[in-house]
């Protein structure tokens, strides 16, 4: 695989990011649950609701994305929430995820965050192993809550 470049995403990367999120939804057997759109991504990115990290080749081929945002823990202080982390299937196990993860950790440190949080499905063993390999704790006993408006 040619050189992997990790960079901060821009508005021009939103289409690739949206495509990767749709791929993730298919992988998670939830393709029909994506109710947002590229237009929503563009609006909310411009408004600062989320940030992107992009993994690509020197020729600009998208290999993966991370979508994250700032949030706050009343117990721990500043944190980043990693909403989506997707590596293109053909780029998996080639160091792309490692490079994206390392960059996200650097972003969190630059922002003086005390932690990064995310969710992982209990059946997604490759992802669970990746996070554990990097010293992450997967919290048993917590259930996700949500309220659709």
Buried (B, 14 or more C-beta within 10 A) or exposed (E): EEEBBBEEBEEEBBEBBBBBBEBBBEBEEEEEEEEEEEEEBBEBBEEEEBBBBBBBBEEEEBBBBBBBBBEEEEEEEBBBBBBBBBBBEEBEEBBBBBBBBEBBBEBBEEEEBEBBBBEBEEEEEEBBEBBEEEEBEEEEEEEEEEEEE
